[in-house]
Amino acid sequence: MIPRLKKFPKIINQHLKKEEFLEEHNRLSPIDLKATISLLSRFRVEKASLFKTDDWPMDKIRRPFILWLTSLPWDKKKV
């Protein structure tokens, strides 16, 4: 029998708070893509058009956040 990987439940279209989004993003991300609250705040200011409410829906925000995060210079990621 082939061992199966443990499946984590997907969080799709949930209305998460910033802290919950951060926790889930960091759980799913490798070390070089880990984020902080200050980075999330900066992302929200720079990409305000993505946010219609105060929610952080994982399925709509995470991909643009990763693209934005990877475009930052290394020294700006630790701010």
C-alpha positions in Angstrom: 0.0 0.0 0.0 1.3 3.5 -0.8 1.4 5.9 2.1 -0.7 9.0 1.6 0.3 12.5 2.5 -1.7 14.1 5.3 -4.1 16.5 3.7 -4.7 19.9 5.3 -8.1 21.4 4.8 -8.1 24.2 2.3 -9.2 27.6 3.4 -11.1 29.0 0.5 -12.9 32.3 0.4 -13.0 32.6 4.1 -13.1 36.1 5.6 -10.0 36.0 7.6 -8.5 38.7 9.8 -5.0 39.9 9.1 -3.5 37.8 11.8 -5.3 34.7 10.6 -4.2 35.3 7.1 -0.6 35.8 8.2 -0.7 32.5 10.2 -2.1 30.5 7.3 0.3 32.1 4.8 3.3 31.4 6.9 2.2 27.8 7.5 2.0 27.2 3.8 5.1 29.1 2.8 8.8 28.2 2.6 11.2 30.2 4.8 12.1 32.8 2.2 8.4 33.7 1.8 7.5 34.1 5.4 5.8 37.4 6.2 5.2 39.8 9.1 2.4 42.0 10.2 4.3 45.1 9.0 4.7 43.5 5.5 1.0 42.8 5.3 0.2 46.4 6.3 2.5 47.7 3.7 1.0 45.4 1.1 -2.5 46.6 1.9 -1.5 50.2 1.5 0.3 49.6 -1.8 -2.5 47.3 -3.2 -5.5 49.0 -1.8 -7.6 48.2 -4.8 -7.6 44.5 -3.8 -9.4 45.2 -0.6 -13.1 46.0 -0.7 -13.6 45.2 3.0 -11.3 44.6 6.1 -11.3 40.9 5.3 -8.3 39.0 4.0 -9.7 36.2 1.8 -7.0 33.6 1.3 -8.0 32.7 -2.3 -8.0 36.2 -3.6 -5.2 37.9 -1.7 -2.5 35.3 -1.2 -1.3 35.0 -4.8 -1.0 38.8 -5.4 0.7 39.0 -2.0 3.3 36.3 -3.0 4.0 38.1 -6.3 4.4 41.4 -4.5 6.6 39.8 -1.8 8.9 38.2 -4.4 9.3 41.5 -6.2 10.7 43.2 -3.1 14.4 43.7 -2.7 15.8 41.4 0.1 16.5 44.3 2.5 12.9 45.5 2.3 11.4 42.1 3.2 12.7 42.3 6.8 11.1 45.7 7.5 
